[in-house]
Structures are given as structure tokens and as C-alpha cells.
Amino acid sequence: MRHPLLTYLEQINKKRKNANFATKNKHERMSKSNKIETTEFQQVQGIISLHRSKALQTVNNENLLIAWEVGAFVSTRLTKLCVGKQNS
């Protein structure tokens, strides 16, 4: 007959090995999950960056059109004022 203490110690060692194995597997799964999440996060960042760039380009185009139209308006008014003074 085996000594009960020896049987008990073997059971404890077996549980520890199983626990270590489970923990290792959990960490491996988490690592794979983190890589997937990181890749997905980078994709989301790329989408945001792309549309932010497009929005900035649109704003810059509108600012250019504002300057163009204001310049044309001022130029026309100055031309009319100068022509009006010359006729007076």
C-alpha cells in the first residue's frame, strides 16, 4: 500500500502542472487575441486618418474658394470705384 502523504503530494503536483498548463494556454490565447485587437485597432485608426485627411482637404478647398470669391468681389468693387471717380 502506498503512503497517503505520497499520494496526496502527487495529486498536488498534478494539479499544479494542470494549473500551469491552463495558465500558459490562457496567456497564449490572450496574446493571439491582443495581436488581432491591435491589428483591428490599427485598421480603425487608418479609416479615421483617411477620412480626417479628406475632411481637411475639403476645408482647405473651401478656404481657397472663399479667398478667391472675396478677392473677385473686392477687385470688382475697386474697379467700379476707380471708374466712377474717373468719370466724375
Buried (B, 14 or more C-beta within 10 A) or exposed (E): EEEEEEEEEEEEEEEEEEEEEEEEEEEEEEEEEEEEEEEEEEEEEEEEEEEEEEEEEEEEEEEEEEEEEEEEEEEEEEEEEEEEEEEE
